[in-house]
């Protein structure tokens, strides 16, 4: 069925189907990575949300006979505020498109529109890591975006602070090596020695995600480490791959991009390890990507151009509270 053969109501129904098809075709790399916690925000509940980290001490305290039990300690960590913002674009379907057998143009426009909202969310989420060595960046719309964590420091840093202790910790690997066996073990040492609760106690958790950019060499290196096996008759038969099944490898194709979304070779070797359990990386969805179709009784046709306007909209907020859940190397060899 083509748009030229149907009335307005059927046109709108078919347009919604095509937009949805475009939306469903998008792979949401960051949301599906396991690092991002998604929250749906109800309408009429304000445009901000505050997020905090709260820790208790790790261990019970000795109790002598007849003594009162010690009271467990609770320490609120740092706080970050998420503020919502909207992204939008109008899709104009011209009179000529509707009446001159230009179905392919209409279909392509609507398919593309359906994907754009989810792609923009993925870009904004990715840029929290792409620009994580700074406290702000300028996005593709020219806005200055604050991306510091709750301790007012950049996400990836060598001396993050704690609320209940003078201890500091680093989550950026020293000398920023490219992914290799030695570098991966160095990253795992950060997990063992540089993961704390707010009291400065060692916090144990399963770091289950190995994330990389989409650089082919980095991706292939990660796959070799995580998947390598040997034939039964091979020289190395019986050798166990200690990394097999240890991490979920997540490829993030929008990490190595500029603020505008163009390829950025300076970030091509970014990689790291993350813990889905400890993550304090939040996406709040006030308005999931959707299309608002014109209505037949609501002046849907522009009297100046005869266009029908389909409105593409999304509203969301992003924040990262703490940094202990993620470790990173920029892979450029800089100290």
C-alpha positions as CSV (number, residue, x, y, z in Angstrom):
1,X,0.0,0.0,0.0
2,X,1.4,3.4,-0.9
3,X,0.7,6.7,0.7
4,X,-0.8,8.1,-2.6
5,X,-3.7,5.7,-2.4
6,X,-5.0,6.3,1.1
7,X,-6.7,8.9,3.1
8,X,-5.3,11.0,5.9
9,X,-6.2,8.6,8.7
10,X,-4.7,5.6,7.0
11,X,-1.6,7.7,6.1
12,X,-1.0,8.6,9.8
13,X,-1.5,4.9,10.9
14,X,1.0,3.7,8.3
15,X,3.5,6.5,9.2
16,X,3.4,5.4,12.8
17,X,4.1,1.8,11.8
18,X,7.1,2.9,9.7
19,X,8.5,5.2,12.5
20,X,8.2,2.3,15.0
21,X,10.0,0.0,12.6
22,X,12.8,2.5,12.4
23,X,12.9,2.8,16.2
24,X,13.1,-1.0,16.6
25,X,16.0,-1.3,14.2
26,X,18.3,0.7,16.5
27,X,20.8,-1.2,18.8
28,X,21.0,0.7,22.1
29,X,24.6,-0.1,22.8
30,X,25.0,1.8,26.1
31,X,21.6,0.9,27.6
32,X,22.2,-2.8,26.7
33,X,25.8,-2.8,28.0
34,X,24.7,-3.4,31.6
35,X,26.5,-0.3,32.8
36,X,23.5,2.1,32.7
37,X,20.5,1.9,35.0
38,X,17.3,3.1,33.3
39,X,14.6,4.8,35.3
40,X,11.2,5.9,33.9
41,X,10.1,9.2,35.4
42,X,6.4,10.0,35.9
43,X,5.0,13.2,34.4
44,X,4.2,16.1,36.7
45,X,7.0,15.1,39.2
46,X,9.5,17.8,38.4
47,X,12.4,18.0,36.0
48,X,15.2,16.9,38.4
49,X,16.2,13.8,40.3
50,X,18.8,13.5,43.0
51,X,21.0,10.4,43.3
52,X,23.3,9.4,46.1
53,X,25.6,6.6,47.1
54,X,25.0,5.0,50.5
55,X,27.4,2.6,52.1
56,X,27.5,0.6,55.3
57,X,30.7,-0.8,56.8
58,X,31.7,-4.2,55.5
59,X,32.1,-6.2,58.7
60,X,30.4,-6.9,62.1
61,X,32.1,-5.7,65.3
62,X,33.2,-7.9,68.1
63,X,30.7,-8.1,71.0
64,X,32.0,-9.3,74.4
65,X,29.7,-11.1,76.8
66,X,27.0,-8.9,78.2
67,X,28.2,-5.9,76.1
68,X,25.8,-3.8,74.0
69,X,26.1,-4.5,70.3
70,X,27.8,-1.9,68.2
71,X,25.6,0.2,66.0
72,X,26.2,-0.4,62.4
73,X,27.6,2.6,60.5
74,X,26.0,4.2,57.5
75,X,27.7,6.7,55.4
76,X,26.0,8.7,52.7
77,X,28.4,9.2,49.8
78,X,28.3,12.0,47.2
79,X,25.2,13.2,45.5
80,X,24.6,14.2,41.9
81,X,21.5,15.8,40.4
82,X,20.0,14.7,37.1
83,X,18.2,17.4,35.1
84,X,15.9,16.5,32.1
85,X,16.2,18.0,28.7
86,X,14.4,17.5,25.4
87,X,15.6,16.7,21.9
88,X,13.3,17.3,19.0
89,X,12.9,17.4,15.2
90,X,10.0,17.8,12.9
91,X,9.4,15.6,9.9
92,X,7.7,17.4,7.1
93,X,5.7,15.3,4.6
94,X,5.2,17.5,1.6
95,X,2.1,17.7,-0.7
96,X,4.3,16.4,-3.5
97,X,5.4,13.4,-1.5
98,X,1.8,12.5,-0.8
99,X,0.5,13.0,-4.3
100,X,3.3,12.2,-6.7
101,X,4.2,8.6,-5.9
102,X,7.2,9.5,-3.6
103,X,6.5,6.7,-1.2
104,X,10.2,5.8,-0.9
105,X,11.1,9.3,0.2
106,X,8.4,9.3,2.9
107,X,9.3,5.9,4.1
108,X,13.0,6.7,4.3
109,X,12.3,9.9,6.2
110,X,10.1,8.2,8.8
111,X,12.4,5.2,9.2
112,X,15.3,7.6,9.9
113,X,13.2,9.7,12.3
114,X,12.3,6.6,14.3
115,X,16.0,5.8,14.9
116,X,17.2,9.3,15.7
117,X,15.9,9.6,19.3
118,X,17.5,6.4,20.4
119,X,20.7,7.2,18.6
120,X,20.9,10.5,20.3
121,X,20.4,9.0,23.7
122,X,23.2,6.4,22.9
123,X,25.5,9.2,21.8
124,X,24.9,11.3,25.0
125,X,25.4,8.2,27.2
126,X,28.6,7.2,25.3
127,X,30.0,10.7,25.7
128,X,29.9,10.4,29.4
129,X,32.8,7.9,28.9
130,X,34.3,9.6,25.8
131,X,34.8,12.8,27.7
132,X,35.2,11.2,31.1
133,X,38.7,12.6,31.5
134,X,37.2,16.0,31.8
135,X,34.5,17.6,34.0
136,X,32.6,19.2,31.2
137,X,32.2,19.0,27.4
138,X,30.4,21.0,24.7
139,X,27.8,18.8,23.0
140,X,26.7,18.8,19.4
141,X,24.2,21.6,20.1
142,X,26.8,23.9,21.6
143,X,25.6,23.3,25.2
144,X,28.2,23.0,28.0
145,X,27.4,19.7,29.8
146,X,28.7,19.1,33.3
147,X,29.8,15.5,33.6
148,X,31.7,15.5,36.9
149,X,30.9,12.9,39.5
150,X,29.6,13.6,43.0
151,X,33.1,14.5,44.3
152,X,33.3,17.3,41.6
153,X,36.1,15.4,39.7
154,X,36.2,13.9,36.3
155,X,34.9,10.3,36.0
156,X,38.3,8.9,35.2
157,X,40.9,10.2,37.6
158,X,43.9,9.2,39.7
159,X,42.7,10.5,43.1
160,X,39.0,10.3,43.7
161,X,37.9,11.1,47.2
162,X,35.6,9.4,49.7
163,X,33.0,10.9,52.1
164,X,33.9,9.0,55.2
165,X,37.7,8.5,54.8
166,X,40.8,10.4,53.8
167,X,41.7,7.6,51.4
168,X,41.8,8.4,47.7
169,X,41.5,6.0,44.8
170,X,42.3,5.9,41.1
171,X,40.2,4.4,38.3
172,X,42.3,5.4,35.4
173,X,45.1,2.9,34.7
174,X,48.6,4.4,35.0
175,X,50.4,5.1,31.7
176,X,47.1,4.3,29.8
177,X,48.3,1.2,27.9
178,X,46.4,-0.3,25.0
179,X,44.5,-3.5,25.7
180,X,46.9,-6.4,26.2
181,X,47.3,-9.3,28.7
182,X,49.6,-7.2,30.9
183,X,47.3,-4.2,30.7
184,X,44.2,-6.3,31.5
185,X,46.0,-7.7,34.6
186,X,46.9,-4.1,35.6
187,X,43.3,-3.1,35.3
188,X,42.3,-6.1,37.4
189,X,44.8,-4.9,40.0
190,X,42.9,-1.6,40.2
191,X,39.8,-3.6,41.0
192,X,41.6,-5.5,43.8
193,X,43.5,-2.5,45.3
194,X,41.4,0.6,44.3
195,X,37.8,-0.3,44.9
196,X,36.5,1.1,48.2
197,X,33.4,1.9,50.1
198,X,32.9,5.4,51.6
199,X,34.7,4.3,54.8
200,X,37.9,3.4,52.9
201,X,37.3,-0.3,53.3
202,X,38.0,-2.7,50.4
203,X,34.8,-3.4,48.5
204,X,34.5,-6.7,46.8
205,X,32.2,-7.1,43.8
206,X,32.2,-8.9,40.5
207,X,33.5,-6.7,37.7
208,X,31.7,-8.4,34.8
209,X,32.0,-6.1,31.8
210,X,35.0,-5.5,29.5
211,X,34.1,-2.5,27.4
212,X,36.0,-1.2,24.4
213,X,35.6,1.2,21.5
214,X,34.9,-0.3,18.1
215,X,38.6,-0.1,17.0
216,X,39.1,-3.4,15.1
217,X,42.5,-4.2,16.8
218,X,41.1,-3.6,20.3
219,X,37.9,-5.6,19.6
220,X,39.9,-8.5,18.1
221,X,42.3,-8.5,21.0
222,X,39.5,-8.6,23.5
223,X,37.9,-11.5,21.6
224,X,41.1,-13.4,21.5
225,X,41.5,-13.2,25.3
226,X,37.9,-14.0,26.0
227,X,37.2,-16.8,23.5
228,X,40.5,-18.4,22.6
229,X,40.6,-22.2,22.8
230,X,42.9,-25.0,21.6
231,X,42.2,-28.2,19.6
232,X,42.3,-31.4,21.6
233,X,45.2,-32.6,19.5
234,X,47.0,-29.2,19.5
235,X,50.2,-28.5,21.4
236,X,48.4,-26.3,23.9
237,X,45.5,-28.8,24.4
238,X,44.3,-28.8,28.0
239,X,45.4,-25.3,28.7
240,X,42.6,-23.4,30.4
241,X,41.7,-19.8,29.2
242,X,41.3,-18.0,32.5
243,X,39.4,-15.2,30.8
244,X,36.8,-17.5,29.1
245,X,33.4,-16.4,30.4
246,X,34.9,-14.0,32.9
247,X,33.6,-10.8,31.2
248,X,30.9,-9.7,28.9
249,X,32.6,-7.9,26.1
250,X,30.7,-4.7,25.2
251,X,31.6,-2.8,22.0
252,X,30.6,0.8,22.2
253,X,30.8,2.3,18.7
254,X,30.0,5.9,19.7
255,X,32.9,6.1,22.3
256,X,35.5,7.2,19.7
257,X,33.5,10.2,18.4
258,X,33.6,13.9,18.7
259,X,30.8,15.9,20.3
260,X,29.2,16.1,16.9
261,X,29.3,12.4,16.5
262,X,32.1,12.3,13.9
263,X,34.9,9.7,14.3
264,X,37.7,10.8,16.7
265,X,41.0,8.9,16.4
266,X,42.2,10.3,19.7
267,X,39.7,8.0,21.5
268,X,40.1,4.9,19.3
269,X,41.9,2.8,21.9
270,X,39.6,3.5,24.9
271,X,38.8,0.5,27.0
272,X,38.0,-0.5,30.5
273,X,36.3,-2.8,33.0
274,X,33.0,-2.1,34.8
275,X,30.8,-3.6,37.5
276,X,27.0,-3.7,36.6
277,X,26.2,-4.3,40.3
278,X,28.0,-1.2,41.6
279,X,27.2,1.1,38.7
280,X,25.9,4.5,39.6
281,X,25.3,5.5,35.9
282,X,21.7,6.6,35.5
283,X,19.5,7.4,32.6
284,X,16.1,9.0,33.5
285,X,13.4,8.9,30.9
286,X,10.9,11.6,31.2
287,X,9.8,11.1,27.6
288,X,10.8,8.0,25.7
289,X,11.5,8.6,22.0
290,X,8.1,8.9,20.2
291,X,6.4,10.5,17.3
292,X,3.4,12.9,17.6
293,X,1.3,12.6,14.5
294,X,-0.8,15.4,13.0
295,X,-4.5,15.2,13.7
296,X,-7.1,15.7,11.0
297,X,-9.1,18.2,13.1
298,X,-6.1,20.2,14.5
299,X,-4.8,22.3,11.6
300,X,-2.5,19.5,10.7
301,X,-1.7,21.0,7.3
302,X,0.6,24.0,7.1
303,X,-1.4,26.6,5.2
304,X,1.8,28.1,3.8
305,X,3.5,24.9,2.5
306,X,0.8,22.2,2.5
307,X,3.2,20.1,4.6
308,X,2.0,17.6,7.2
309,X,4.2,17.9,10.3
310,X,5.2,14.8,12.3
311,X,6.9,15.7,15.5
312,X,9.8,13.6,16.7
313,X,10.5,14.0,20.5
314,X,12.4,12.6,23.5
315,X,13.1,13.9,27.0
316,X,15.7,12.4,29.4
317,X,18.5,13.1,31.9
318,X,21.8,11.5,32.6
319,X,24.1,11.5,35.7
320,X,27.0,9.4,37.1
321,X,27.3,9.7,40.9
322,X,30.5,7.7,41.7
323,X,33.5,6.3,40.0
324,X,34.4,3.1,41.9
325,X,32.4,0.9,39.6
326,X,34.4,1.6,36.4
327,X,38.1,1.5,35.4
328,X,39.5,2.9,32.2
329,X,42.6,3.3,30.0
330,X,42.7,5.8,27.1
331,X,45.2,3.5,25.3
332,X,47.4,6.4,24.2
333,X,50.3,5.6,26.4
334,X,50.1,9.0,28.2
335,X,50.9,9.0,31.9
